Amino acid sequence: MTEENDRRVFVQAGEPVGVLGGTDSRYRREGDALVVLPDERWGNPLFADACLDESDFHIHARLTLDRLVGSGASVLLGGHYHYNWSRPEGNYTWRISLDIDRYPRTKNLGKAMNIVHGMTDPHKAWFLADDSSDKQAVGACRDFFSPGKPFAVDIFRRGGELSFEIDGREVFRQRLDDGSRIAAGRCGDSGWPISVGFLPGRGTIRIHDFWAEGSFPGPLFPTTDAWLQNSDDYSLYRIPSLCVSPGGRLLAFCEARRSYLSRGWEWNMAKGMEFLSGEVHCAMKSSDDHGQTWSEQSIIIERGTIYEARDPSPLPDLETGEIFLFTRGLWVVSSRDDGRTWSEPRSLAGALPNGWDSVTPGVANCATQLRHGPHRGRLLLAVYITNFIGTLYSDDHGRSWQAGASIAVLGGSEPTLVELSDGRVIVSPRMMGERSAGRLFLTSHDGGISFAETRTEAGIPIPGQGELLAVEIPGMDGRPPLRPIVFCGSTENKTRLTLLASLDDGQTWPISKVVDDGSAANLALVALPGGQVGVLYERDKYRRLSFQRVDLPALIRQSC
């Protein structure tokens, strides 16, 4: 079997080898089956822990449905089922329901349940009491399998066609270019990896075996998972950040969310329901082996009555050993014992630039301590509000903070910053709505107090969230040390995580390497010993936060 045509096993004889989603209280192993229990409210989906790309594939599962009563038990294919429900454009998934009552209002114990397939949108409940062309009934389920007896499901993609079989009998065959194709990802964007999963709906699915064969996009370097969706009492983990503590520990932070819906289409805009939108906590894990293993999770900020634990942004002061952690709204906590305990939050709202006091600023996932030039030792933080980018700085090790630069940037948000070798500072915001013109660079010559230059860097055609980082590579074999500037971001619709490097302080970017060809969204960078770069990023369509250690010296040797 070639690298391009691999097989991944997700459930074997009932053992969950590689699955995501669901909760421990909603699935369990019984005999040779993994029993996925019903959930009236959410549907309780269970996904494979790997995604396929858009080349040919074969998906196989052996299942049992205990009853055929219109449970809505389904196969989920493509799309982005796990995402914030409120995206206005919708997030589509192809759902193949094995047990649907097309007209549930007409109750009849003798009615035949149907196999139905169609695209789903989390903005709308998937009611089937209509004959719309996007929900096609392809047969009565009792003609293909019986309740309480295992049956095999096989899905093949061959070129432009997809076929669905039960126990070797073809149920339907469909071309993928007729408007009912598999949604390759969020909103059907091409290039997104394809998720595969099962939804018990209001019944029970028993999964005996589940594997897929095809091409699986994945990371270039080995990864470890720091957080998984639906774990440790939280539904979703987002917005990662990283730092190395003054004591040498690798610290990872993220938003731990109970409130944001990670399952969508059963909601019809959830009218009349309370979303608890403020229940976002800040979680931390540590690693003493540069990200190979991670500690147990600790919650260092729980939402209070006056502040939010969003957008955690760490900043170690290497001169005093104190670690600052900023969150949205300009709140800060700090640790003087390498991240083991943290202070109570205090507000920095008084340091906001003029005109910013009536809004809630976001903090970028990037802050730094200047190490070169006349402002050596300064703590510098990038902040933003709608269409404005700014900075805050402290020259007394965080005891007081002042407003620095502020500039109008239409569509700008989530700035990242880096110090160049001569002490200049580059601030680069995410540009909403832009595509490939290049990365906007704002340059400061006075340590972030003002912006003197603005330019578009065509060498970085990545307008979305990304991060800049300066890396120290020690000299080897008589070679002088290097200080490359690194940028990392996703190049195509939140896929193809790409790392670029400049060896001349950002004037040119000759080194470009895709480090994960799969789905990748928000990320954080950290410099590790030996010139290595740690990347913590949202992977597999937000279902995990994965850490990848990139061998930057090797990439430079390959490119130069």
Buried (B, 14 or more C-beta within 10 A) or exposed (E): EEEEBBEBBBBBEBBBBBBBBBBEEBBEBEEBBBBBBBBEEBBBBBBBBBBBBBEBBBBBBBBBBBBBBBBBBBBBBBBBBBBBBBBEEBBBBBBBBBBBBBBEEEEEEEBEBBBBBBBBBBBEEBEBEEEEEEBBBBBEBEEBBEBEEBBBBBBBBEEEEBBBBBEEEEBBEBEBEEEBBBBBBBBBBEBBBBBBBBBBBBBBBBBBBBBBBBBBBBBBBEBBBBBBBBBEEBBBBBBBBBBBBBBEBBBBBBBBBEBBBBBBBBBEEEEEEEEEEEBBBBBBBBBEEBBEEBBEBBBBBEBEEEBBBBBBBBBBBEEEBBBBBBBBBBBBBBBBEBBBEBEEBEEBEEBBBEEBEEEEBBBBBBBBBBBBBEBEBBBBBBBBBEEBBBBBBBBEBBEEBBBBBBBEBEBBBBBBBBBBEEBBBBBBBBBBEBEEEBBBBBBBBBBBBBBEEEEEBEBBBBBBBBBBBBBEBEEEEEEEEBBBBBBBBBBBBBBBBBBBBBBEBBEEBEBBBBBBBBBBBBBBBBBBEBBBBBBBBBBBBBBBBBBBBBBBBEBBEEEE
